[in-house]
Amino acid sequence: MSNPAVYVPSEEFVSKAHVRGIQAYRDLYRRAEENPEEFWGEVAEREIHWFEKWSRVLEWNLPFAKWFAGAKTNVSFNCLDRHLATPRKNKVAILWEGEPGEQRFLTYQELHRLVVRFASALKSRGYKTGDRAIIYMPMIPDLPIAMLACSRLGIIHSVVFGGFSAEALKARVLDLGATLVITADGGFRRGREVKLKPAVDEAISECPSVRDVIVHRRTGGDTPMQAGRDHWWHQIDESATEDCPAVPLDSEHPLYVLYTSGTTGKPKGILHTTGGYLTEVTATMKWVFDLREEDTYWCSADIGWVTGHSYIVYGPLSAGATTVMYEGSPDYPQFDRWWRIIEEYRVNVFYTSPTAIRALIRQGDHWPNAHDLSSLRLLGSVGEPINPAAWEWYYRVVGKGRCPIVDTWWQTETGAIMISPLPGAIPLKPGSGTVPLPGISPDIVDLQGQPVGTDKEGYLIIRRPWPSMIRTIWGDPERFKEQYWSRVPGAYFTGDAARRDADGYYWVLGRVDDVMNVSGHRLSTMEVESALVRHPAVAEAAVVGKPHEITGQAVCCFVTLKKGDWSHDELGRELRQWVAHEIGSFARPEEIRFSDALPKTRSGKIMRRLLREIVTTHSVSGDVTTLEDLSVVTRLASQQEEE
Ligand code: WTA
């Protein structure tokens, strides 16, 4: 391939950066490689307040890791209490803007007060360390308040993205065995109220474990409350106290479970624990975002995804940053809402996704150009590979050629950023996440674990454990072993394909499994297929990701129908709506194609590979020798050409 452009950080940027110049990065990286435990021990000691120290940094019983086991700490304490004795006490911790335009500026002191009150209310209702809570809320400050209150008491939380349906919510409540649900009446999106409580009512009608539902009033819309079970947040707050100390928890105490799509229809509960997770999100906050005390930092993700957990809530607050939260949609009331926010709050560091960037490019340069974006000094990208054209636009039109872009590769499972430029140290190549962070040891290998060599495509793996790594899949350690630790012996299997160039830069190419990446959200083909076959008209379904200009991939479904007199147009619309209802609106298929048969192997397995090829290249060139009925493929491919 041709040599891509290289962007070297400006001298001005380098002179103020935490890690200055490539040699400083290399020294740090080498030290971590030579003695990883000593390295992480030092980072943990420097970044986190511990009530009691560990005796060993790492107990590694492949694939089960314990980091700083025996040591005692508390995430909520680190994100709040420890800042109160410093000049950060009255610094804004969360700077929030609601979609209708309200603002809240919560200082560390005030955020601490609200978290303590809510935690005391939970405690007085009998909730304690080890209990499980589901949090299903819009992007309002009360969402991180709920998370921090849970972590203060050691209640294991699972935040469910507000876009998930009642079905998806129910599956998560049941899998987690949650006794508490924290929600809101609704939130605002594109000028309309989006209700949340009805989905909770629908979901937990079949969840006997749930004792209490706490409802935050956000929209003020009509909300039926079930006596005895449902409580308004502001009412239980009346009896709250301001005395609820953070519980010293074992470093390996579970902090949260976050469900993500795997290769089967059942989402996986990714478990993160306390001390190691907090150490690494705090350290990466400083390394990657080059955080300065005076920064206003904004990550535009939703807290329902891992990016929001690590880089809106836990990382920034533990590092003592000012973190911006915006409730609504980027195009409301018009396409410059984000640029307005950057201008109004003088945002210095902005972290978003390639999908968002592409969607904004489409609206034209005049939107960002109408705003003063000169406060920005650093930009970030996450969730999917960023195509060089989008990178260039982000760099030129948003960053005005002044701001380095950190393209950060990581996963729900890794907890923290793994591969990313350190902005004052690493020259950038658009489209590459560049190099591993100190303490992270990736490689690109074949299925035998042999490195594939320069510029060759292979599987991205991580060779050594890292503090914020997934500990297990909630309730399913066998699946944890099988999914992540059995493909390449002794190494963590990421599920991504990648190559490494002659400079040691990583280029992540995308998933190698049946997981789609739609707008940076992971979605399994099986999950959509099982939703489709639950519809009475559908006999069989096969789902593949189709390249999409804005969202990276779009959901494309091949469907065969049961006997009946169906109108394809009408049914197509209905099935798209059906999937949105079963999983969530972000999973709504772009396309439904009806077919009289699906391509299968002689043993009856649907050959998704061929379907992927049809939607990507509009033809089939791969091996079809195991196919049962070749004519199916020819028909599907020609159907495409006719359109
Ligand atoms: C993809 C999001 C290329 C990748 C933090 C990974 C990326 C999956 C990048 C994880 C990036 C994430 N470049 N691909 N910078 N960041 N990915 O769990 O396929 O929602 O495995 O975590 O997104 O998605 P997840």
Residues whose N, C-alpha, C, O or C-beta is under 5 A from the ligand:
A	BS01	WTA	S381 V382 G383 E384 P385 D407 T408 W409 W410 Q411 T412 E413 G433 T494 D496 V508 G510 R511 G520 R522
